[in-house]
Amino acid sequence: MTEDVQKHSVHTLVFRSLKRTHDMFVSDHAKAVSLDEESHKLKMGVKLKADYNAVLHMPILKEGKGRAQLPDHLQGPGGYAQPDDDPEYLITGTHAYPSGPGVALTADTKLHRNPSEGGVHSMALALPPSQARQEASRTAASVADIHRHAGGAERVHPPSTAVSLLEGGATRNSALMRRAPTMPKPQWHPPWKLFRVISGHLGWVRSIAVEPGNQWFVTGSADRTIKIWDLASGKLKLSLTGHISTVRGVAVSSRSPYLFSCGEDKQVKCWDLEYNKVIRHYHGHLSAVYDLDLHPTIDVLVTCSRDATARVWDMRTKANVHTLTGHTNTVATVRCQAAEPQIITGSHDSTIRLWDLIAGKTRATLTNHKKSVRTLVLHPRQYTFASGSADNIKQWMFPDGNFIQNLSGHNAIINTLAVNSDGVLVSGADNGTIHMWDWRTGYNFQRIHAAVQPGSLDSESGIFACVFDNSESRLITAEADKTIKVYKEDDTATEESHPINWKPEILKRKRF
């Protein structure tokens, strides 16, 4: 008699198989593999032989036969063989350096003597075991911290099995416990709320910069004007006209009373804020200029353009110092810093380039992004930076651009990033959404989608630029509904009222 087997969809069968696998392995998830003593001894033996064979056995000193042999620990200070002991085994240095600072280089100091075996043991025993254990566990903890920050697999040394190689000359090997890498607990940040909406521009607001004194800020717009606003009250102070197309970038110098602007009219202008007039033009770009940044310590201006180049200008003489070529598409964003690499560019060819300012050449090219890189932001305190693209946000380490981690979840075209020294990273996207992230862990703690101003279409919600003011208590965004929105931290929020909705999930090992 044949039974009818019930037919299930492939989806159901796969799901059931997944569930069975999960139930089977969940009990010993993240447990270390039990240590087999025999194989561990064998492995350590092979390792010792391979790595330390040359120094496993210290040379033993053969003392003069005519002299009574002293016990090891009485052989001169610190157990070292004395110069007049005439030991048989002498090492001459490969370079004729004296044995210590301030020691004259003579025929005698060229000769380096080897410590006796007793000296080696007394040195090993001189370090108290407790101190050795502390040192080892401290190093282990900091290494684990580095791995965690770098998003790599975390290697944890439990306190019970601290590395004990230094411990009183003992040779017990510690069992290094391995644990699956988990996201560390994110720091709590208060949520941000809309504080003020400023209107006045007649086109998309494309760029923002805050002046170093934190009194006012400047915006550039598709209505071809640059407007200066009072930061405290949000009132318009001044409008500057002169560009004949969208103003894509603005920057205020901290070293001189100058404002710099660039636009889709290929022009880069320098405005003197004492006279509110253009005093210099920087000519050279062959197409729309999309972004600009000022070097923090020297009078240099860097602009980037749709002509696939970035240009370095001498602020005073208007000379084009370097043309940074190498990108194969529009260079959308540029950032400068005092440390190397001094210039970083992101492009629509989906690469990021780190530049050597002195040579005017590429130091490194980062090709991890799959889509256009439209924005870069440098961390104000750490030697790290982030890049935003339509695929995700990536964090990198200077100076070589080593990858740290991905921040995924903001599924939109990311136009702008900003970060403050508390570690709050803000990403603003083309669809009008703002995501707030914890910089260290990559935890997304808040999502905002502010309503467009009355009279605008919903499709006009888009964030083109955002920046923290210099006190870092206000976040200013430039939007497609022609407004500027100011956000501030919610003072009434506490960890209890807005808890972190976070579980220590297992990190997926990402290769890039």
Secondary structure, DSSP 8 states (H G I E B T S, - for coil): ---------HHHHHHHHHHHHHHHHSTTTT------HHHHHHHHHHHHHHHHGGGSS-------TTS----GGGSSGGG---GGG--S-EEE-SS---SSTT----TTTTEEE---HHHHHHHHHHS-HHHHHHHHHHHHHHHHHHHHHTTS--B---GGG---SSGGG--------B---B---------EEEEEEEE--SS-EEEEEE-TTSSEEEEEETTSEEEEEETTT--EEEEEE--SS-EEEEEE-SSSSEEEEEETTS-EEEEETTTTEEEEE----SS-EEEEEE-SSSSEEEEEETTS-EEEEETTT--EEEEE---SS-EEEEEE-SSSS-EEEEETTS-EEEEETTTTEEEEEE---SS-EEEEEE-SSSSEEEEEESS-EEEEETTTTEEEEEE----S-EEEEEE-TTSEEEEEETTSEEEEEETTT--EEEEEE----TTS-GGG--EEEEEE-TTSSEEEEEETTSEEEEEEE-TT--TTTS-------B------
